[in-house]
Amino acid sequence: MLNNANRTNRIVFAFVTAGLAFLIAFTVIILINTKALVDKVYYRTILNDAKGLSAKPPIYFKGLEIGRISDFSLNEETNDIEVDFYVFIDYQPKIIQHAVLSGNQNVFLNNATEFELLMPNKLAGYRYDPLFAGSMVPYIDSDVGRMFVKKGIISKPGNSVDSIISSVNTLLTNLQKSDNPEDGSLFKILDRVASMSDHLLILSQQLSSSSVVNETELLIANANQILANVPLTQTKIDGLLSEAEALITELQSVSAQYQDPIGLVEQTTGGQLPEIMTNVNESLNLVKGMIDEVYAERMQLAVTVNTLLKVLNRMDKTLQGVNNNPLLKGGIEKNKPPKGIEMND
């Protein structure tokens, strides 16, 4: 029981310690990000109104946050807004004589959302000394600030509303021009669109005066006719595919039969192939025997042929002797050598 209580106490202590550590780390991160631990130098200024000051707006110099509004109050005698602000110690050298604060106001809400430190212009042979802590830094719309602007010591930044109005006037002026492609990308685009519309108008006129429209209509009519014949063509193609499928089936059947040639031959001969082969073999043997007999009697055949040739020669001579009777033609014609196979008597 005591061990469980100690274990529970350790767990609670660990959670409490972790929570405190997280809280301390989170607080340190916030302090570092807000530069709360950085040394600050405080100054004063006077504004005409307190719009936007409740948010403690920052103060910038060339985009860098160098300080922030810390407090403000109304002066009951002058009805001015006295403002206290600070800058970080690293940027204290920027707070010099003739430096002023300028407020960047929201165009739509007309509230000061942030301030900017404006440095005096660099004048030849003139050196600006730094201001001490607690000194007054004039606002640009104050009497002192206007005097600095009038003397050219401070260059007043352009007002947002004035810049917008000036830009709108410039835009309207350029829109009234007929040929201004060099006044910006917008006008270059508008000039190109106008040029394209002119070209399209000329092209449409040329198309209207030419036979392209009629040819196009004829082409569309032919295309419609072709599309109308598509179902009939599809039907014919389906028929051809069906016939091709039947032909492929027959070819597959024939191919399956030719894969078993012995079975195909037996089917063709009605199962009598062995008997036919036996008869053919016997016929071949008979022919072979006849050829062998002829080959064995070849000498006798040669003698018989030779004797027959001699008989024929003698008969020829006799007939010539009769035909060449001296009473008829003057004697017997000289014998010619016999033709045929020579044999020794």
GUTI-693518 format. One record per residue: x, y, z of N, C-alpha, C in turn; residue number from 1; residue in one letter. Coordinates in steps of 0.1 Angstrom, whole numbers. Each point is the difference from the previous one (the first is absolute). Example, Ala and Ser with C-alpha at 12.3 -4.5 7.8 and 13.67 -1.06 7.14 Angstrom:
 n_east n_north  n_up ca_east ca_north ca_up c_east c_north  c_up   k r
    132     -57    78      -9       12     0      9      12     0   1 A
     -4      11    -7       9       11     0     -8      11     8   2 S
END
This chain:
 n_east n_north  n_up ca_east ca_north ca_up c_east c_north  c_up   k r
      8     -12     0      -8       12     0      9      13     0   1 M
     10       0     8       9       11     1      8       2   -13   2 L
      4     -12    -6       7        1   -13     -9       6   -11   3 N
    -12      -4     0      -9        6   -10     -2      15     2   4 N
     -1       5    12      -1       14     3     13       8    -4   5 A
     11      -6     2      13        6    -4      1       1   -15   6 N
     -5     -11    -7       1        0   -14     -9      10    -6   7 R
    -12       2     6     -10       10    -5      6      14     2   8 T
      6       2    11       7       13     3     11       3   -10   9 N
      7     -10    -4      11        2    -9     -6       4   -14  10 R
    -11      -7    -4      -6        3   -13     -5      14     0  11 I
     -7       4    11      -6       14     1     12      10    -1  12 V
     10      -3     7      12        9     1      6       1   -14  13 F
      1     -11    -8       6        0   -13     -9       9    -9  14 A
    -13      -2     0      -9        8    -8      0      15     3  15 F
      1       3    13       1       14     4     13       6    -5  16 V
     10      -7     2      14        5    -5      0       2   -15  17 T
     -6     -10    -7       0        1   -15     -8      12    -4  18 A
    -12       2     7      -8       12    -4      7      13     3  19 G
      7       1    12       7       12     3     11       2   -10  20 L
      7     -11    -4      11        2   -10     -5       5   -13  21 A
    -11      -6    -4      -6        4   -13     -5      15     1  22 F
     -5       4    11      -5       14     2     12       9     0  23 L
     11      -3     6      12        8     1      6       1   -14  24 I
      1     -11    -7       5        0   -14     -8       9    -9  25 A
    -14      -2     1      -9        8    -9      1      15     3  26 F
      2       3    13       1       14     4     13       6    -5  27 T
     11      -8     1      13        5    -5     -1       2   -15  28 V
     -6      -9    -7      -1        2   -15     -8      12    -3  29 I
    -11       3     7      -8       12    -3      9      12     3  30 I
      7       0    12       8       12     3     11       2   -10  31 L
      6     -11    -5      10        2   -11     -6       5   -12  32 I
    -11      -5    -5      -6        4   -12     -5      15     1  33 N
     -5       4    11      -4       14     2     11       9     5  34 T
     12      -6     1      11        8     4     -2       7    14  35 K
     -8      -7     8      -3        6    13     12       1     9  36 A
     10      -9    -2      12        0     8     11       9    -5  37 L
     -3       7   -12      10        9    -6     -1      14     6  38 V
     11       6     2      -1       14     6     -6       9    -9  39 D
     -8       9     5      -8       10    -8      4      14     4  40 K
     -2       9    -9       2       15     2    -13       7    -4  41 V
     -5       8     9     -14        5    -1      2      15    -5  42 Y
    -10       3    -9      -1       14    -6    -15       4     0  43 Y
     -2      12    -4     -14        6     0     -3       6   -14  44 R
    -13       1    -3      -5        7   -11    -14       4     2  45 T
     -5       9    -9     -14        5     2     -8      -3   -13  46 I
    -12      -5     1      -8       -3   -11    -13       8     1  47 L
     -7       1   -11     -13        7     0    -11      -9     5  48 N
      0     -13    -2     -10       -9     5      6     -13     4  49 D
     -8      -8     7       5      -12     5     -5     -13    -7  50 A
     -4       2   -13      -6      -11    -7     11     -11    -2  51 K
     -3     -12     3       9      -11    -2     11      -2    10  52 G
      1       9    10      10        0    10     -2     -11    11  53 L
    -13      -4     2      -3      -10    10      6     -13    -3  54 S
      4      -3   -12       6      -13    -3     15       1     2  55 A
      5      11     5      15        2     2      8      -4   -13  56 K
     -3       8   -11       6       -4   -13     15       1     1  57 P
      7      -7    -9      14        0    -1      6      12    -7  58 P
     12       2     1       8       11    -7     10      -7    -8  59 I
      0       4   -13      10       -7   -10      9      11    -5  60 Y
     12      -6    -4      10        8    -7      5      -9   -12  61 F
     -3       4   -12       3       -8   -12     -4     -14     1  62 K
    -12      -2     6      -6      -14     0      4      -8    13  63 G
      9       6     8       4       -7    13     -7       6    11  64 L
     -5      -8     9      -7        4    12     10       5    10  65 E
      1      13     3      10        6     9     -6       4    13  66 I
    -14      -1     1      -6        4    13    -15      -1    -1  67 G
     -7       6    10     -14       -2     1     -6      11     9  68 R
    -13       4    -3      -7        9     8     -2      -6    14  69 I
      3       6    11      -2       -5    13    -11       5     8  70 S
     -3      13    -2     -11        6     7     -4      13    -6  71 D
    -12       5     2      -5       13    -5    -11       5     9  72 F
     -1      13     0     -10        7     8     -4      13    -6  73 S
    -12       5     5      -5       13    -6      5      12     9  74 L
      5      10    -6       4       12     7    -12       9     1  75 N
     -5       2    12     -12        7     3      1      15    -5  76 E
     12       6     0       1       14    -3      1       2   -15  77 E
      7      -8    -7       2        2   -15     -8      -9    -8  78 T
     -7     -11     6      -8      -10    -7      9      -8   -10  79 N
     13       0     2       8       -8    -8      2     -14     7  80 D
      4     -10    -8       3      -13     5     15      -1     2  81 I
      3      -2    13      15       -1     3      3     -15     0  82 E
     10      -4    -7       3      -14    -2     14      -3     5  83 V
      1     -11     7      13       -5     4      3     -13    -8  84 D
     12       0    -6       4      -12    -7     15      -3     3  85 F
      4     -12    -3      13       -4     3      6      -6   -13  86 Y
     14       0     0       7       -7   -11     10      -8     7  87 V
      4     -11    -6      10      -10     5     13       7     1  88 F
      8      -4     9      13        7     3      9      -1   -12  89 I
     -2     -10    -9       9       -1   -11     -3      10   -11  90 D
    -13       6     1      -4       10   -11      0      14     6  91 Y
      5       2    12       0       13     6      8      10    -9  92 Q
     11      -4    -6       7       10    -9     -8       5   -11  93 P
    -12      -6    -4      -8        5   -11     -9      11     4  94 K
     -1       2    13      -9       12     5      9      12     1  95 I
      0       8   -10       9       11    -1     -8      13    -2  96 I
      7      11     0      -7       13    -3     -6       0   -14  97 Q
    -12       6     0      -8        2   -12     -6     -13    -5  98 H
      1     -11     7      -7      -12    -3    -14       1     4  99 A
    -10      -6    -7     -14        2     3     -6     -14    -1 100 V
    -12      -1     5      -9      -12    -1    -11       3   -10 101 L
     -2     -11    -8     -11        1   -10     -9     -12     2 102 S
    -13       3     0     -10      -10     2     -6      -6   -13 103 G
      0     -13    -1      -6       -6   -12    -14      -4     4 104 N
    -10       7    -6     -14       -2     3     -6     -10    -9 105 Q
    -10      -7     5      -8       -9    -8    -10       9    -9 106 N
      0      -3   -13      -7        8    -9    -15       0     2 107 V
     -5     -12     5     -14       -2     1     -5       4    14 108 F
      8      -3    10      -4        2    14      6      13     5 109 L
      9       6    -7       6       13     4      6      -1    14 110 N
      6     -11     4       6       -2    13     15      -2    -2 111 N
      8       6     9      14       -2     0      3     -14     5 112 A
      6      -8    -9       3      -14     4     14      -2     3 113 T
      9       8    -5      14       -1     2      7      13    -2 114 E
     12       2     5       8       12    -1     13      -3    -7 115 F
      6      10    -6      13       -1    -6      8      11     3 116 E
     13      -3     3      10       11     4      6       5   -13 117 L
     -1      13    -3       6        6   -12     12       8     4 118 L
     11      -4    -7      13        7     3      1      13    -9 119 M
      7      10     5       1       12    -8      9      -2   -12 120 P
     -2       8   -10       9       -2   -12     14       5     3 121 N
     10      -7    -6      14        3     2      3      13    -7 122 K
      3      10     8       4       13    -6     15       2     1 123 L
      6       6   -10      15        1    -1      5       9    12 124 A
      9      -6     7       7        7    11     -8       1    13 125 G
    -12      -7     1      -8        1    12      0     -14     6 126 Y
      1       0    14       0      -12     7    -11       1    11 127 R
     -8     -11     0     -11       -1    10      4      -7    12 128 Y
     -2       6    12       4       -6    13    -12      -9     5 129 D
      3     -11     7     -10       -8     5     -8       7    12 130 P
    -13      -4     1      -8        5    11      1      -8    12 131 L
     -1       7    12       1       -7    12    -13      -7     4 132 F
      0      -9     9     -12       -7     4    -10      10     6 133 A
    -12      -2    -3     -11        9     4     -2      12    -9 134 G
      8       1   -10      -2       12    -9    -12      -1    -8 135 S
     -4      11    -6     -12        1    -8      4      -3   -15 136 M
     -7     -10    -6       2       -3   -14    -13       5    -7 137 V
      1      10    -9     -12        6    -5     -7      -9   -10 138 P
    -13       1    -1      -8       -7   -10      0       8   -13 139 Y
     -1      -7   -11       2        7   -13    -11       9    -3 140 I
    -12      -2     6     -11       10    -3     -1      11    10 141 D
      9       0    10       1       11     9      6      13    -6 142 S
      0      11     7       5       12    -6     15      -1    -3 143 D
      7      -7    10      15       -2    -2      2      -9   -12 144 V
     -8     -11    -1       2       -9   -11     -2       6   -14 145 G
    -11       9     0      -3        7   -13     12       9    -4 146 R
      6       6    11      11        9    -3     12      -7    -6 147 M
      2     -12     6      11       -8    -5     -2      -4   -15 148 F
    -13      -4    -3      -3       -4   -13      1      12   -10 149 V
     -4      12     5       1       12    -9     14       4    -3 150 K
      9      -2    10      14        4    -2      8     -11    -7 151 K
     -7     -11    -3       7      -11    -7      8      -9     9 152 G
     -1       2    13       8       -9     9     -6     -14     0 153 I
    -13      -1    -1      -7      -13     0     -8      -1   -13 154 I
      1     -12    -6      -8       -3   -12    -12      -8     5 155 S
    -12       7    -2     -12       -6     4     -4     -12    -9 156 K
     -3     -11     6      -4      -11    -9    -14       2    -6 157 P
     -3      -6   -11     -13        2    -7    -11      -5     8 158 G
    -11       7     0     -12       -4     7     -7     -11    -8 159 N
     -5     -10     6      -6      -11    -7    -12       4    -8 160 S
     -9       8     6     -12        5    -8      4       8   -12 161 V
     10       9     2       4        9   -11      6      -9   -11 162 D
      8     -10     4       6       -9   -10    -10      -8    -8 163 S
    -11      -4     7     -10       -8    -7     -8      10   -10 164 I
     -3      12     5      -7        9    -9      9       4   -12 165 I
     13       2     2       9        3   -11      1     -12   -10 166 S
      0     -12     6       1      -12    -9    -13      -1    -8 167 S
    -11       2     6     -13        0    -7     -1      10   -11 168 V
      5      12     3      -1       11   -10      9      -4   -12 169 N
     12      -5     3       9       -4   -11     -6     -11    -8 170 T
     -6     -10     7      -7      -11    -8    -11       6    -9 171 L
     -8       9     5     -11        5    -8      6       8   -12 172 L
     11       8     3       6        7   -11      5      -9   -11 173 T
      7     -11     4       5       -9   -10    -11      -7    -7 174 N
    -11      -3     6     -11       -7    -6     -6       9   -11 175 L
      1      13     1      -6        9   -10      9       1   -12 176 Q
     12      -5     1       9        1   -12     -3     -12    -9 177 K
      2       3   -13      -3      -11   -10     11      -9    -3 178 S
     12       4     2      12       -8    -2     10       2    11 179 D
      0      -9     9      10        2    12      5     -14     5 180 N
      5      -8    -9       5      -13     5     12       0     9 181 P
      7      12     1      12        1     8     -3       5    14 182 E
    -13       2     4      -3        5    13     -2     -10    10 183 D
      2     -13    -3      -2      -10    10     -5     -13    -6 184 G
      1     -11     7      -4      -13    -5    -15       0    -3 185 S
     -9       7     8     -14        0    -2     -3       7   -13 186 L
      6      11    -3      -2        7   -13      6      -8   -12 187 F
     11      -7     3       5       -8   -11    -10     -12    -3 188 K
     -6      -5    10     -10      -11    -2    -12       6    -8 189 I
     -5      11     4     -11        6    -6      3       4   -15 190 L
     13       4    -2       4        3   -14      0     -12    -9 191 D
      5     -11     6       1      -13    -7    -14      -5    -3 192 R
     -9       1    10     -14       -4    -2     -7       8   -11 193 V
      2      13    -1      -5        8   -10      5      -4   -14 194 A
     14      -3     0       6       -4   -13     -6     -13    -4 195 S
     -2      -9     9      -6      -13    -3    -14       1    -5 196 M
     -8       9     6     -13        2    -5     -1       6   -14 197 S
     10       9    -3       1        5   -14      3     -11   -10 198 D
      9      -9     4       4      -11    -9    -12      -9    -2 199 H
     -7      -3    11     -12       -9    -1    -11       6    -9 200 L
     -2      13     1      -9        7    -8      3      -1   -15 201 L
     13       2    -3       5       -1   -14     -2     -15    -5 202 I
      3      -9     9      -1      -14    -4    -14      -4    -2 203 L
     -9       5     8     -15       -3    -2     -5       6   -13 204 S
      5      12    -4      -4        6   -12      5      -8   -12 205 Q
     13      -5     1       5       -8   -11     -7     -13    -1 206 Q
     -4      -6    11      -7      -13    -1    -14       2    -6 207 L
     -6      12     3     -13        2    -5      0       2   -15 208 S
     11       7    -5       1        2   -15      6     -12    -7 209 S
      4     -10     6       6      -12    -7    -10     -11     1 210 S
      4     -11    -7      -9      -12     0      3     -10    11 211 S
      8       4    10       4       -9    10    -12      -4     8 212 V
    -10      10     2     -12       -4     8     -8     -10    -7 213 V
     -2       1   -13      -8      -10    -8      7     -13     0 214 N
     14       0    -1       7      -13     0     -1      -6    14 215 E
      0       8    10      -1       -5    14    -14      -6     2 216 T
    -10       7    -5     -14       -6     1     -1     -13    -7 217 E
      6      -1   -13       0      -12    -7      7     -11     7 218 L
     12       3     6       7       -9     8     -8      -5    12 219 L
     -7       9     6      -8       -4    12    -11     -10    -5 220 I
     -6       4   -11     -11       -9    -5      5     -14    -4 221 A
     12      -1    -6       6      -13    -3      3      -7    13 222 N
      5       7    10       3       -6    13    -12      -6     6 223 A
    -11       8    -1     -13       -5     6     -5     -12    -8 224 N
      2      -1   -13      -4      -12    -8      8     -12     4 225 Q
     13       3     2       9      -11     5     -4      -5    13 226 I
     -4       9     9      -4       -4    14    -13      -7    -1 227 L
     -9       3   -10     -13       -7    -1      2     -14    -5 228 A
     11      -2    -8       3      -14    -5      8      -8    10 229 N
      4       6    11       8       -8    10     -8     -12     5 230 V
    -13       1     3      -6      -12     5      0     -12   -10 231 P
     -3       3   -13       0      -10   -10     14      -6    -1 232 L
     10       9     0      14       -5     0      3      -9    12 233 T
     -5       4    11       2       -8    12     -6     -13    -1 234 Q
    -12      -1    -6      -7      -13    -2      8      -9    -9 235 T
      5       6   -11       9       -8    -9     12      -5     7 236 K
      6       8     8      12       -4     7     -3     -11    10 237 I
    -12       1     6      -4      -10    10     -1     -14    -8 238 D
     -7       1   -12      -1      -12    -8     13      -6    -4 239 G
     10       8    -4      13       -5    -4      7      -6    12 240 L
     -2       6    12       6       -5    12     -6     -14     3 241 L
    -13      -1    -2      -6      -13     3      5     -11    -9 242 S
      1       4   -13       6      -10   -10     14      -3     4 243 E
      8      10     3      14       -3     4      0      -9    12 244 A
     -9       2     9       0       -8    12     -3     -15    -3 245 E
    -10      -2    -9      -3      -13    -5     12      -7    -7 246 A
      6       8    -9      12       -5    -7     11      -4    10 247 L
      2       9    10      11       -3    10     -4     -13     7 248 I
    -13      -2     3      -4      -13     7      3     -12    -9 249 T
     -3       1   -13       3      -11    -9     15      -2    -1 250 E
      8      11    -1      14       -2     0      6      -7    12 251 L
     -6       4    11       4       -6    13     -3     -15     0 252 Q
    -12      -4    -6      -3      -14    -1      9      -7    -9 253 S
      3       6   -12      10       -7    -9     14      -1     6 254 V
      4      11     7      13       -1     7      0     -11    10 255 S
    -11      -2     8      -1      -10    10      1     -14    -7 256 A
     -6      -2   -12       1      -12    -6     14      -3    -6 257 Q
      6      10    -5      14       -2    -5     10      -2    11 258 Y
     -4       3    12      10       -3    11      0     -15     2 259 Q
     -9      -8    -5       0      -15     1      0      -6   -14 260 D
     11       1    -8      -1       -5   -14     -3     -15    -1 261 P
      4      -8     9      -3      -14    -1    -15      -2     1 262 I
     -7       6     9     -14       -1     1     -7       6   -12 263 G
      5      11    -6      -6        5   -12      1      -9   -12 264 L
     12      -7    -1       1      -10   -11     -9     -12     2 265 V
     -1      -5    12      -9      -11     3    -14       4    -3 266 E
     -4      13     4     -14        4    -3     -2       1   -15 267 Q
     10       4    -8      -1        2   -14     -2     -14    -7 268 T
      8      -9     4       0      -14    -6    -10      -9     6 269 T
     -7       5     9     -10       -9     6      5     -11     8 270 G
     12       1     5       6      -10     8      7     -11    -8 271 G
      1       1   -13       6      -11    -9     14       4    -4 272 Q
      7       9     7      13        4    -4     10     -12     1 273 L
     -1      -9    10      10      -11     0     -2     -10   -12 274 P
    -12      -2    -4      -3       -9   -11      5       6   -13 275 E
     -2      13    -1       5        7   -12     15       0    -1 276 I
      6       2    11      15        0     0      5     -14    -3 277 M
     -7     -11     5       4      -14    -3     -1      -2   -15 278 T
    -11       4    -6      -2       -2   -15     11       8    -8 279 N
      3      12     4      11        8    -6     13      -7     1 280 V
      3      -6    12      12       -7     2      1     -12    -9 281 N
    -11      -8    -1       0      -11    -9      2       4   -14 282 E
     -6      10    -5       2        5   -14     14       4    -2 283 S
      6       7     9      14        4    -1      9     -13    -1 284 L
     -3     -10     8       8      -12    -1     -1      -7   -14 285 N
    -13       0    -5      -2       -6   -13      8       8   -11 286 L
     -1      13     0       8        8   -10     14      -2     1 287 V
      5      -2    13      14       -2     2      4     -14    -6 288 K
     -8     -10     1       3      -13    -5      0       1   -16 289 G
     -9       7    -6       0        1   -14     12       7    -5 290 M
      4      11     7      13        7    -4     12      -9     2 291 I
      0      -8    10      11      -10     2      1     -10   -12 292 D
    -12      -5    -4       0      -10   -11      5       7   -13 293 E
     -5      12    -3       4        7   -12     15       2     1 294 V
      5       4    11      15        2     1      8     -13    -2 295 Y
     -6     -11     5       7      -13    -2      0      -5   -14 296 A
    -10       4    -8      -1       -5   -14      5      11   -10 297 E
      7      10     5       4       11    -9      9      -4   -11 298 R
      9     -10     2       9       -5   -10     -7      -7   -11 299 M
     -9      -8     4      -8       -8   -10     -9      10    -8 300 Q
     -5      10     7      -8       10    -8      9       7   -10 301 L
     13       3     4       9        7    -9      3      -9   -12 302 A
      2     -13     2       3       -9   -12    -12       0    -9 303 V
    -12      -2     6     -12       -1    -8     -2      13    -8 304 T
      2      12     6      -1       12    -7     10       1   -11 305 V
     12      -4     2      11        0   -10     -4      -9   -12 306 N
     -4     -12     3      -4       -9   -11    -12       5    -8 307 T
     -9       7     7     -12        6    -7      5      11    -9 308 L
     10       8     4       6       10    -8      6      -5   -12 309 L
      8     -12     1       6       -6   -12    -10      -5   -10 310 K
    -11      -5     5     -10       -5    -9     -6      11    -7 311 V
     -3      11     7      -6       12    -6     10       6   -10 312 L
     13      -1     2      10        5   -10     -1      -8   -13 313 N
      0     -13     2       0       -9   -11    -13       2    -8 314 R
    -11       1     7     -13        3    -7      1      13    -8 315 M
      7      10     6       1       13    -6      8      -1   -13 316 D
     11      -9     1       8       -2   -12     -7      -7   -11 317 K
     -8      -9     4      -8       -8   -10    -10      10    -7 318 T
     -6       8     8     -10        9    -6      7      10    -9 319 L
     13       4     4       7       10    -8      4      -7   -13 320 Q
      4     -13     1       4       -7   -12    -12      -1   -10 321 G
    -11      -2     6     -12       -1    -9     -3      14    -6 322 V
      1       9     8      -3       14    -4     10       5   -10 323 N
     13      -4     2      11        4    -9      4     -10   -11 324 N
    -10      -6    -5       2       -9   -11      7       7   -11 325 N
     10      -7    -7       7        7   -11     -9       4   -11 326 P
    -10      -7    -1      -9        4   -10     -8      12     3 327 L
      0       3    13      -7       12     4      9      11     4 328 L
     10      -2     9       8       12     4     15      -3     0 329 K
      5     -10    -5      15       -2    -2      7      -6    11 330 G
     -5      -9     7       7       -8    10     -4       2    14 331 G
      7      -7     9      -2        1    14      7      11     6 332 I
     -6       7     9       6       12     7     11      -5    10 333 E
     10       7     1      11       -3    10     -6      -1    14 334 K
      5     -11     7      -6       -2    13      5      11    10 335 N
     -9       4     9       4        9    10      2      -8    13 336 K
      9       5     9       3       -7    12    -13      -1     8 337 P
     -3     -12     6     -12       -1     8      0       8    13 338 P
    -11       4     4      -1        7    13     -6      -9    10 339 K
      5       2    12      -5       -8    12     12      -5     8 340 G
     -2     -10     8       9       -5     9      9     -11    -7 341 I
     13       2     0       9      -10    -6      2     -12     9 342 E
     -1     -11    -6       2      -13     7      9      -9    -8 343 M
      8      -8     7       9      -10    -7     -8     -12    -3 344 N
      2      -5   -13      -7      -12    -4      5     -13     8 345 D
END
